[in-house]
Structures are given as structure tokens and as C-alpha cells.
Amino acid sequence: MCGIAGMFRFDKEPAKSDIVQRMTNCMSHRGPDADGFYAEGPVALGHRRLSIIDLSEAANQPIADNNGRYQIIFNGEIYNFKEVKALLPEYEFKTAGDTEVLLAAYGKWGADCLAYLKGMFVFIIWDTQTRELFIARDRMGVKPVYYFQNDSFFLFASEIRGILATGLVKPELNREAITEFLSFQSIGGTDSIIKGISQLPAASFLRIRNNNVSIEKYWNFDSDTDSFDFDNSKAVHKKIRDLFAASVERRLISDVPLGAFLSGGIDSSAVVGMMAEVSTARPNTFTIGFDEKDFDESEYASIIAKKFNTIHERLLVKPSLFLDELPNALNAMDTPSGDGVNTYAVSKAIRKSGVTVALSGVGGDELFAGYPFFNKYLQIRKFDLGWRLAKPLRYATAAAISTQQSVKTDRLSKLLRAPSNTIDYVYPEFRRIISSDLLSRLTKLESGTPHITKELIELKNVWEKFPLLSQVSIAEYTGYTQHTLLKDTDQMSMAVSLEVREPFFDHDLVSFVLRVPDDLKKGSYPKSLLVESLGDLLPSEIVHRKKQGFLFPWSVWMKNELRDFCDQRIRAVAKRDFIQHDELIKYWNKFLSNDPSVRWMELWLFVILEEWLEKNNIN
């Protein structure tokens, strides 16, 4: 796991490595072990290394191929690099890591090398002969890369702050992105909060050839077309178990200490159980423990640790630690996020224990229908036939309940007015934090059509091929998962130089589970398909325990320990020209007076936004 950055000049000026060095210096947290640079003609490349595989200096980047034609910088892991390496017997390797394998694979197959790769990655290759720059991002969008271009140059980096560090890009606010953030707690699509800075889409590659920039998609959710007998439930369960085992086993490759997050829930327990099964080494597991029973999950984690004989460590922290770490977590945010503080604190605690790589159960809910919305969507689609016929009744009902002014009634009102009950119109409302009506009261921003709606409409020819529950999963991957969950995991873990690997985001596993029919996936309890596929791997007390998670009392803290901090930022953001000053202050006072209609997250997003804007000196 690393940080990458670079520049390509469209004009006749040479690219300068000192500019790229400014970019990598501000991302030193992503790679504290080494840095390296390359500059030649129109291109300059920079790299910050967090050493994971092949710790020798020979594996420092940038790396050139044997003929000196290609230069590469790489962020991520290619989990199957040994298998790919075996397909390249003609290449004389000088290192034992995955970066040179990428280089050799590109040299042999060009962009087609992407079909061979299993992993999380962004890599950049400069071809000194054809003068082409190639940038590729992994299928699920685990690793980020941002870019900016004008008539003179093209900049790219693992983080937005890397691009801003050049001083060549004016940090002008993207107001459409602010609308997205306040609505969904993250910024969707290819936009960023800074006008002109974009994000390369997942499963895509970008090529600069003859000064022309082009982007091409190389994979989608329907790319896997292998036939399978889904009527045979035992065969389905075996296939899922085999794919999950392969995913976990691939992610155990490391030349540095490796462990796993263990909360005691189904997903993290499944990862740890499979680690014990596919490896001869005892897994290292870590649980965040609390004295307060409302937060503590140590009892369940201990059950799993004993069952699989792990080397287990309970890291005792106080909920107040999350308050103490708040300034550090907010400073780590490369892009505003409504969540992430929890991820930062947990990652920091595990990194302090001496582990550099940690496996996580994140992604299990999205793949195996673990959220209540999955079943709600099934219920909504039962009215498929009568949706258009019932339009007058739907509109009348929506008008009647819209006067009640609650989050649930506002959501229901919007759903009843939707032109369709399909996932492209239903999903965004279920993921919305601040309703469009409330947003128009508190700000001067135009709501418009959310990015996720636009993306799902464009993807209709893809998701409509899948069962209903899988349509929700595809919406999650396109929206919340990619732009909130994965982005938070990346920026908060890398802020403390911890590499997190997520077996549930293995594209082979995802592709297969998406094709599983609803009747097999729905089950009689949450994530039953995963549990039944794993057989007796998980004990019943884990399977049927009450779902918990990091549910800290932010609402209480914002009225007490964090009151001054929040009040200062609420009043500051209220003065910005896109905010309805009096309405926001009034809403904040309603929250402070314990009005149950005001949710803490709605105001927390304004706090986070102002903090980020101030930190980056954006007026």
C-alpha cells in the first residue's frame, strides 16, 4: 500500500520532479518506508512506499522493466501475482514482489493484463517509446486516484491534497459536490469537492496518447457469464465457500506482520475462521474492547478467538478516546466524510500493536443482503404492476403525509412520487441523510438529480439482468460502498500507515454471489446464504446474536463535550454564501433543545464540511 503522484505536460515544457515531490511529501503517511522519483520529458512520477511484499530496496519505486521501456508506480496489492508471474517465464525478474510482475504483464499484454489481475490497485505506467501514460484502477474501486487536467498539464495523485500541494490548482469549491455530501455524507460519481479535480471510475483505465486523454471501462458486474446450476443449493453453497476461502487465502500473503479485525459479528468471524482453515499459522486477531457494556463486543470476539485458537489481543479503549482522536481523524480526511472517525481510532489502535496489514469483514452486509433495506426493496417491488396505475393514489398519499415533517415520512413521500419503484429511484432515498426539502431550507444549493440516480440509470442494462436483492448490492457498490465505506477505510487506515484488505470485495466472489437467486439469498435470518455456505464454521451464538457496531453517543457529545467545537463551526459555515444563515442556526438550536425531529448526523455534516474547508483554506 502506497501513495502515488505524477504529472504529464501537454505543452513542450518538461515535467519537474520537485513539483511531484511536493505532492508525495504531503502523503508521507501512505508510505513512510521510502520515496522515489522519475522524470523524463513530459512526465514525472513520484512514489511513497509502505513495504509489504519484498522489503528490499530493489523493490522501491519507480521501477523500470528489463529493457528500460516502461516505468511503473503502484499503489495496492496484486494477490495472485505469483500465478501471473508463472505465465511470464521469458521475463528475468530482479525482485520478489508484485510490482515488477505488473510491469512484465503490461509489457506482454498491454491493457489486457487487467483481466489476469486479482487485487486492489491503482498503477501508472509510462511507455518511453510510444510516449503514452497508462493509469488503471481495480474493479471494485478499493484504491482511489484523482486527477486534474487543463490545456498545459495533467496531474494525478492518491489523494486530493496531493494535487492541491502543487500550487497549480486553485482550490475552488464544487457546489454540486457539496449538495452530494450534505445529502449522502460523501461525494458520488467522478466528482470531488474541488472543481476540476475528478476521480477515475472503478474498473477503468485512463490513457494519454498523442496528448489525448481517454477513459475506458474494462469490467462490469455482468462480465462473468459462466454457466452454473443455481437450482442446486448445495452446489451454490460449496461454490461460495470455495470462492471465499480462495479470497481469504490470497489476502494472507505478506512479508510483514498481519492480523485481522475481530468484532465478533458474522462477517469478521467468517474471515478469521477461514484464515484459520486455509493457513497453518495461528491468526493474529484484535478486538476493540470497552468497559461500557453498551459498546463492548469482546465476549463474542473471545468465542471466535478460542474456537480458532487465534493469538488474540483485546485493545481496551474508552469511548472518550474517539473524542481525543477527533482532531487527528478530521485532519486525516482527504475529502469530507460524515463517518470515518471510528475507523481512524480503531486503525490507529491496531497499528500501534505492531501490525502493518489487517484483514477486515467490511463488505459482507452489502454482498449477502445484511441491511434491512434489502427486504424493504423486495416489498416495494411487489407493487410493480400497479405502480403506474396507482399514480393518483400515490401522489395523494404523499401529499397527506408530507405535512408530518419527519425523516421517515419525507422518505416515504419521495418514494411515492418516484416515477418508478426500480432501484435507480428507490435506492437514493434510502441512503439520503438530509432530505431534499430540508436541504433547501438550510442552504441555497440546488438539489438536482443525485449522482447515484444518474449512474444507476446509465447502468440499467446491467443491473436489470440480476435478481432483486443483487440489484440492491449493485446500487450499494455504485453508491455508499465505493464513495463512503471504501473511501473512509482507505483514507483513515492509510493515515496511520495500516493496510486493510477486504476479502468480501474479491471480484470473483462478488460476481458469483450477485447471480444467486433471491430465494436462496433471502433466507430466514440475515446473511443466511453466507452462514450456510460456511457450514459449521461459525457457532450459533455468533450467527444469531444481536447486530451491534460502533454506536457511540455522538448526539450526547455534540450537546456536551463537543458543543463548543460544533457551535463554532456551525456558526462559521452559516456565514458562507450558500447557507441559509438564520435557518441553520435555528435548526442547531432546536437540536440543542433536544427536539427529537432533529438528527445529530444532519448537523454533524455541516460541522465536518466547515472543518474541512477551514483546514484547506477554502473561502
C-alpha positions in Angstrom: 0.0 0.0 0.0 1.5 3.3 -1.0 0.9 6.8 -2.2 1.4 7.7 -5.9 1.6 11.0 -7.8 2.7 12.4 -11.1 2.5 15.0 -13.8 2.2 14.9 -17.6 2.8 18.0 -19.7 0.7 18.6 -22.8 2.9 21.6 -23.8 6.6 21.4 -24.6 7.7 22.2 -21.1 9.4 19.4 -19.2 7.7 17.9 -16.2 9.6 18.7 -12.9 10.2 16.1 -10.2 10.2 18.9 -7.5 6.5 19.5 -8.1 5.8 15.8 -7.8 7.9 15.7 -4.6 5.6 18.3 -3.1 2.7 16.0 -3.9 4.3 12.9 -2.3 5.6 14.8 0.8 2.0 15.7 1.8 1.1 11.9 1.5 4.1 10.6 3.5 1.6 8.8 5.8 0.7 6.5 2.9 4.3 5.4 2.5 6.7 6.1 5.4 9.3 3.5 4.3 10.8 5.0 1.2 10.2 7.5 -1.6 11.3 7.7 -5.2 11.0 9.8 -8.3 11.4 9.6 -12.1 11.3 12.5 -14.6 11.8 12.3 -18.3 10.5 14.7 -20.9 6.8 15.4 -20.4 6.3 13.0 -17.5 7.3 13.0 -13.8 6.4 10.2 -11.4 6.5 10.0 -7.6 6.0 7.2 -5.0 5.8 6.8 -1.3 6.2 3.2 -0.2 4.7 1.2 2.7 6.7 -2.0 2.4 4.5 -5.2 2.5 6.0 -7.7 0.0 9.7 -7.9 -0.9 11.1 -5.4 1.7 14.4 -4.9 -0.1 15.5 -1.6 -1.6 15.4 -3.2 -5.0 11.5 -3.1 -4.8 11.4 0.6 -4.2 9.6 2.5 -6.9 9.5 3.8 -9.6 10.7 0.5 -11.2 11.9 0.1 -14.8 11.4 -3.1 -16.8 14.4 -5.1 -18.2 14.6 -3.1 -21.4 14.1 0.3 -19.8 11.0 0.9 -21.9 8.4 1.1 -19.1 8.4 2.9 -15.8 5.8 1.9 -13.1 4.4 3.3 -9.8 1.9 1.2 -8.0 -0.5 1.5 -5.0 -2.2 -1.7 -3.7 -1.7 -5.4 -3.8 -1.9 -8.0 -6.6 -2.9 -11.0 -4.6 -2.4 -13.5 -7.4 0.9 -12.1 -8.6 2.7 -15.5 -8.2 0.2 -17.1 -10.6 0.6 -14.2 -13.1 4.4 -14.5 -12.7 4.2 -18.1 -13.7 2.7 -17.0 -17.0 5.8 -14.8 -17.8 8.7 -17.3 -17.9 10.5 -15.3 -20.5 10.9 -12.3 -18.2 14.0 -12.1 -16.0 12.7 -10.8 -12.6 15.0 -8.9 -10.3 12.6 -8.6 -7.4 10.3 -10.9 -5.5 7.3 -8.6 -5.3 4.1 -7.9 -7.3 5.1 -4.5 -8.8 7.6 -6.0 -11.3 5.0 -8.7 -12.2 2.6 -5.9 -13.1 5.3 -4.3 -15.2 6.1 -7.5 -17.1 2.4 -8.3 -17.5 1.8 -4.9 -19.1 4.8 -5.3 -21.3 3.4 -8.6 -22.6 -0.3 -7.9 -22.8 -0.8 -4.2 -22.6 -4.2 -3.1 -21.2 -5.3 -6.8 -21.5 -3.2 -7.6 -18.5 -6.0 -6.3 -16.3 -8.0 -9.5 -17.0 -5.3 -11.5 -15.2 -5.2 -9.4 -12.0 -6.9 -10.1 -8.7 -6.4 -7.4 -6.2 -6.8 -3.8 -5.1 -4.8 -1.4 -7.1 -4.0 1.8 -8.9 -0.9 1.6 -11.1 0.6 4.0 -13.6 2.9 3.0 -16.5 4.9 5.3 -18.7 5.9 4.0 -22.1 9.2 5.8 -23.1 8.8 4.6 -26.7 5.2 5.4 -27.6 5.2 8.3 -25.1 1.9 7.0 -23.6 0.8 7.2 -20.0 -1.5 4.5 -18.7 -3.5 4.6 -15.4 -5.7 1.7 -14.2 -7.9 1.3 -11.1 -9.2 -2.0 -9.6 -12.6 -3.4 -10.4 -14.3 -2.6 -7.0 -12.8 0.8 -6.5 -10.9 -0.1 -3.4 -7.9 2.1 -4.2 -8.5 5.8 -5.2 -6.8 8.0 -7.8 -7.7 11.6 -8.5 -6.7 13.8 -11.5 -6.8 17.3 -12.8 -6.2 18.5 -16.4 -6.1 21.7 -18.3 -4.5 22.7 -21.6 -1.0 22.6 -20.2 -0.7 19.7 -17.9 -2.3 16.6 -16.3 -1.9 15.9 -12.6 -2.8 12.7 -10.6 -2.4 11.5 -7.0 -3.8 9.1 -4.5 -5.3 12.0 -2.6 -6.8 15.3 -3.4 -4.3 17.0 -1.1 -1.5 15.8 -3.3 -2.9 17.7 -6.3 -3.5 20.8 -4.3 0.0 20.7 -2.9 1.4 21.6 -6.3 0.0 25.1 -6.0 -1.0 24.8 -9.7 -4.7 24.1 -9.0 -6.9 26.8 -7.5 -9.0 25.2 -4.7 -12.4 26.3 -5.9 -15.4 24.8 -4.3 -17.6 22.4 -6.3 -21.1 23.3 -5.1 -22.7 20.4 -6.8 -20.4 18.1 -4.7 -21.4 19.9 -1.5 -25.0 19.1 -2.3 -24.0 15.5 -2.7 -22.0 15.5 0.6 -24.8 17.0 2.6 -27.3 14.6 1.1 -25.4 11.4 1.3 -22.4 12.1 3.6 -20.0 11.5 0.7 -19.4 12.7 -2.9 -20.6 10.3 -5.6 -19.8 9.9 -9.2 -16.4 11.0 -10.5 -16.6 14.5 -8.9 -14.7 15.8 -5.9 -15.3 18.7 -3.6 -12.7 20.7 -5.6 -13.9 22.0 -9.0 -11.8 20.4 -11.8 -10.5 17.5 -9.8 -12.0 14.2 -10.8 -11.8 10.6 -9.7 -11.0 7.8 -12.1 -14.0 5.4 -12.0 -13.6 1.9 -10.6 -12.8 -0.8 -13.2 -11.5 1.7 -15.6 -8.2 2.7 -17.2 -7.1 6.1 -18.5 -4.7 6.6 -21.3 -2.9 9.7 -22.5 -1.9 9.1 -26.2 -0.8 11.9 -28.5 -1.9 14.4 -25.8 -5.5 13.0 -25.9 -7.0 11.7 -22.7 -9.4 8.7 -23.0 -11.1 6.6 -20.3 -12.3 3.1 -20.9 -14.3 0.6 -18.7 -12.7 -2.9 -18.6 -15.1 -4.7 -16.3 -18.7 -4.6 -15.1 -20.9 -6.6 -12.8 -22.2 -8.6 -15.7 -18.8 -9.5 -17.1 -19.0 -13.0 -15.5 -21.1 -15.2 -17.8 -20.0 -18.7 -16.8 -22.9 -21.1 -16.6 -23.9 -22.5 -13.3 -26.8 -24.6 -11.9 -28.3 -22.3 -9.3 -31.2 -24.8 -8.7 -28.7 -27.0 -6.8 -28.4 -25.2 -3.5 -25.6 -27.5 -2.2 -23.5 -26.7 -5.3 -24.1 -23.0 -4.7 -23.1 -23.2 -1.1 -19.9 -25.1 -2.0 -19.0 -22.6 -4.7 -19.4 -19.7 -2.3 -17.3 -21.4 0.3 -14.6 -22.2 -2.2 -14.5 -18.6 -3.5 -14.5 -17.1 0.0 -11.6 -19.5 1.0 -9.6 -18.5 -2.1 -10.3 -14.8 -1.4 -9.1 -15.0 2.2 -6.1 -17.2 1.3 -4.9 -14.8 -1.4 -5.0 -11.9 1.1 -2.7 -13.6 3.6 0.4 -13.0 1.5 2.7 -10.6 3.3 6.3 -10.1 4.4 5.2 -8.0 7.4 3.1 -8.8 10.5 -0.6 -9.5 9.5 -3.7 -9.7 11.6 -7.5 -9.3 11.4 -10.2 -7.1 12.9 -12.5 -9.3 15.0 -15.7 -7.7 16.3 -17.4 -11.0 16.9 -20.0 -10.3 14.2 -20.7 -12.7 11.4 -18.5 -11.1 8.8 -15.3 -10.6 10.8 -15.8 -14.0 12.4 -16.1 -15.6 8.9 -12.9 -14.0 7.8 -11.0 -15.2 10.9 -12.5 -18.7 10.8 -11.4 -19.0 7.2 -7.9 -17.6 8.0 -7.5 -20.4 10.5 -8.7 -23.0 7.9 -6.6 -22.0 5.0 -3.4 -21.2 6.8 -1.0 -23.3 9.0 -0.2 -20.2 11.1 -2.3 -19.1 14.0 -4.2 -15.9 13.1 -3.5 -12.7 15.0 -6.8 -11.1 15.9 -7.6 -7.8 17.5 -10.8 -6.6 19.2 -11.5 -3.1 20.5 -12.9 -3.6 24.0 -14.8 -1.2 26.2 -15.6 -1.1 29.9 -19.1 0.1 29.0 -21.2 -3.0 28.1 -23.3 -1.0 25.6 -20.3 -0.8 23.3 -18.3 -3.9 24.2 -18.3 -6.9 21.9 -15.4 -8.7 23.5 -17.5 -11.6 24.7 -18.4 -12.6 21.2 -14.9 -12.0 19.8 -13.5 -14.2 22.6 -15.8 -17.1 21.4 -14.3 -16.9 17.9 -10.7 -16.4 19.2 -11.0 -19.6 21.4 -12.7 -21.6 18.6 -10.0 -20.9 16.1 -7.0 -20.7 18.6 -6.0 -17.2 17.5 -3.3 -15.1 19.1 -5.9 -12.7 20.4 -5.5 -9.2 21.8 -8.2 -7.1 23.4 -7.3 -3.4 23.0 -9.2 -1.7 25.8 -10.2 1.9 25.0 -12.6 4.4 26.4 -15.3 5.9 24.3 -13.6 9.2 25.1 -10.7 8.0 23.0 -12.8 8.7 20.0 -13.2 12.3 21.2 -9.5 12.6 21.9 -8.7 11.3 18.4 -11.2 13.5 16.7 -8.7 16.3 15.7 -6.4 13.7 14.2 -9.2 11.9 12.4 -10.5 15.1 10.9 -7.0 16.1 9.9 -6.7 12.7 8.1 -9.8 13.4 5.9 -8.5 14.0 2.4 -12.2 14.5 1.4 -15.1 15.3 3.7 -16.9 12.3 5.2 -19.7 12.0 7.7 -18.2 8.8 9.1 -14.7 7.7 9.4 -13.7 8.8 13.0 -14.4 5.3 14.3 -12.3 3.7 11.5 -9.4 6.0 12.3 -9.3 5.3 16.0 -9.6 1.5 15.5 -6.9 1.5 12.8 -4.6 3.5 15.0 -5.0 1.2 17.9 -4.2 -1.9 15.8 -1.3 -0.2 14.1 0.2 0.6 17.5 0.1 -3.1 18.3 2.8 -3.8 15.6 0.6 -5.0 12.8 1.0 -3.5 9.3 -1.7 -5.4 7.4 -5.2 -6.2 8.7 -8.0 -8.2 7.1 -11.5 -6.8 7.6 -15.0 -8.2 7.3 -16.2 -5.0 5.7 -18.4 -5.6 2.7 -20.3 -8.7 4.0 -23.6 -6.8 4.5 -23.5 -5.4 1.0 -22.9 -8.7 -0.7 -25.1 -11.0 1.4 -28.1 -8.7 2.0 -27.4 -7.8 5.6 -29.2 -4.5 5.7 -33.0 -4.1 6.3 -33.3 -2.2 3.0 -32.7 -5.4 1.1 -36.0 -6.8 2.3 -37.8 -3.5 2.1 -36.9 -3.3 -1.6 -38.4 -6.8 -2.1 -41.6 -5.5 -0.5 -41.6 -2.3 -2.7 -41.2 -4.3 -5.9 -44.3 -6.4 -5.1 -46.3 -3.4 -6.3 -44.5 -3.4 -9.6 -47.6 -3.9 -11.8 -49.8 -1.3 -10.1 -47.1 1.4 -9.7 -48.1 3.4 -12.7 -51.8 2.7 -12.4 -51.8 3.9 -8.8 -50.1 7.2 -9.5 -53.1 9.4 -8.4 -53.4 7.4 -5.1 -49.6 7.5 -4.6 -49.5 11.3 -5.1 -52.5 11.9 -2.8 -50.9 9.8 -0.1 -47.6 11.5 -0.5 -49.2 14.9 -0.1 -51.1 13.8 3.0 -48.0 12.5 4.9 -45.6 15.2 3.7 -47.0 17.6 6.3 -45.8 15.5 9.2 -42.1 16.6 8.6 -40.2 13.5 9.8 -37.3 11.7 8.2 -39.5 8.6 7.6 -42.5 10.4 6.2 -40.3 12.6 4.0 -38.6 9.5 2.6 -41.9 7.7 2.1 -43.4 10.8 0.4 -40.4 11.0 -2.1 -40.7 7.3 -2.8 -44.5 7.5 -3.5 -43.8 10.3 -6.0 -41.0 8.4 -7.8 -41.7 7.7 -11.5 -40.7 4.1 -10.9 -40.2 1.6 -8.0 -37.0 0.3 -9.5 -33.6 0.5 -7.8 -32.4 3.6 -9.6 -35.2 5.7 -8.0 -35.7 3.8 -4.7 -32.1 3.4 -3.5 -31.0 7.0 -3.3 -33.9 7.9 -1.0 -33.0 5.1 1.4 -29.3 6.3 1.5 -30.2 10.0 1.9 -29.1 11.7 5.1 -30.5 15.2 4.7 -33.8 15.3 2.7 -34.0 17.5 -0.3 -36.7 19.6 1.4 -34.6 20.1 4.5 -31.6 20.9 2.3 -33.5 23.6 0.5 -34.5 25.1 3.9 -30.9 25.1 5.3 -29.0 26.0 2.2 -29.2 27.9 -1.1 -27.9 24.9 -3.0 -29.8 23.3 -5.9 -30.7 19.6 -5.2 -31.0 18.3 -8.7 -30.7 14.6 -9.6 -28.2 12.8 -7.4 -25.1 11.2 -9.0 -26.2 7.8 -7.8 -29.5 8.1 -9.6 -27.7 9.1 -12.8 -25.3 6.3 -12.5 -27.9 3.6 -11.9 -30.0 4.9 -14.8 -26.9 4.5 -17.0 -26.3 1.0 -15.5 -29.9 -0.1 -16.1 -28.9 -2.6 -18.8 -26.6 -4.2 -16.3 -28.5 -4.3 -13.0 -31.8 -5.3 -14.6 -30.2 -8.7 -15.5 -29.8 -9.5 -11.8 -32.2 -10.8 -9.1 -33.8 -8.0 -7.0 -31.5 -8.4 -3.9 -28.5 -8.3 -6.1 -29.8 -5.0 -7.7 -29.5 -3.5 -4.2 -26.0 -4.8 -3.9 -25.0 -3.3 -7.2 -26.6 0.0 -6.1 -24.6 -0.2 -2.8 -21.3 -0.9 -4.7 -22.0 2.0 -7.0 -23.0 4.4 -4.2 -22.4 4.1 -0.5 -19.9 1.3 -0.6 -17.5 2.9 -3.0 -17.8 6.6 -2.0 -18.2 6.2 1.8 -17.3 2.8 3.1 -14.2 2.1 0.9 -13.1 5.7 0.8 -13.2 6.0 4.6 -11.4 2.7 5.0 -8.6 3.8 2.7 -8.1 7.4 4.0 -8.4 6.5 7.7 -6.3 3.4 7.7 -3.6 4.8 5.4 -3.5 7.9 7.7 -1.8 5.6 10.3 0.1 3.5 7.7 -2.1 0.5 8.1 -3.0 -1.6 5.0 -6.6 -3.0 5.2 -7.6 -6.0 3.0 -11.3 -6.8 2.4 -12.0 -10.5 1.3 -15.7 -9.7 0.7 -14.6 -7.3 -2.1 -13.0 -10.1 -4.2 -14.4 -9.7 -7.6 -14.7 -13.4 -8.3 -16.8 -13.8 -5.1 -18.9 -10.7 -5.9 -19.6 -11.8 -9.5 -20.9 -15.2 -8.4 -23.0 -14.1 -5.4 -24.7 -11.4 -7.5 -26.1 -14.1 -9.7 -27.6 -16.2 -6.8 -31.4 -16.1 -6.9 -33.3 -14.2 -4.3 -35.0 -17.3 -2.8 -31.5 -18.7 -1.9 -30.2 -15.4 -0.6 -33.1 -14.1 1.4 -33.2 -16.9 4.0 -34.9 -16.9 7.3 -32.2 -14.7 9.1 -29.7 -12.1 8.0 -26.8 -13.3 5.8 -28.1 -16.9 5.9 -26.6 -17.7 2.5 -23.1 -16.8 3.8 -23.6 -18.8 7.1 -25.0 -21.9 5.3 -22.2 -21.8 2.7 -19.7 -21.9 5.5 -21.3 -24.9 7.1 -20.4 -25.3 10.8 -17.6 -22.8 10.6 -19.5 -20.3 12.8 -21.0 -21.1 16.2 -24.8 -20.4 16.6 -24.2 -17.7 19.3 -22.4 -15.7 16.7 -24.8 -16.3 13.9 -27.9 -15.3 15.9 -26.5 -12.6 18.1 -28.0 -9.1 18.0 -26.2 -6.9 15.5 -24.2 -4.2 17.2 -21.5 -2.0 15.8 -19.9 1.3 16.8 -23.0 3.2 18.0 -21.4 5.9 20.1 -23.4 8.7 21.6 -22.5 11.5 19.2 -25.8 13.2 19.8 -24.9 13.5 23.5 -21.3 14.5 22.8 -22.4 17.3 20.4 -24.5 18.8 23.2 -21.8 18.5 25.8 -18.1 17.6 25.2 -18.2 18.7 21.6 -20.7 21.6 22.0 -18.2 24.4 21.6 -16.4 22.7 18.8 -19.6 22.2 16.9 -21.1 25.5 17.7 -18.1 27.4 16.3 -18.2 25.5 13.1 -22.0 25.7 12.7 -21.9 29.5 13.1 -18.9 29.7 10.7 -20.5 27.7 8.0 -23.7 29.5 8.4 -22.0 32.7 7.2 -21.0 31.1 3.9 -22.9 32.4 0.9 -24.5 29.0 0.1 -26.1 28.6 3.5 -29.4 30.0 4.8 -27.8 31.5 7.9 -30.9 32.0 10.2 -32.4 28.7 9.3 -29.3 26.7 10.1 -28.8 28.4 13.4 -32.4 27.9 14.2 -32.1 24.2 13.4 -28.9 23.9 15.6 -30.8 25.5 18.5 -33.6 23.0 18.0 -31.1 20.2 18.3 -29.6 21.7 21.5 -33.1 21.9 23.0 -33.5 18.2 22.4 -36.1 18.4 19.7 -36.4 14.7 18.6 -37.2 15.7 15.0 -33.5 16.9 14.5 -31.0 14.2 13.9 -27.4 14.7 15.0 -25.9 13.5 11.7 -27.7 16.2 9.8 -25.8 18.9 11.7 -22.6 16.9 12.0 -22.3 17.0 8.2 -22.2 20.8 8.4 -19.6 20.7 11.1 -17.4 18.3 9.1 -17.8 20.4 6.0 -16.7 23.7 7.7 -13.8 21.9 9.4 -12.6 20.6 6.0 -13.0 24.0 4.3 -11.1 25.8 7.0 -8.3 23.2 7.1 -7.8 23.6 3.3 -8.2 27.4 3.4 -11.2 27.5 1.1 -13.4 30.5 1.3 
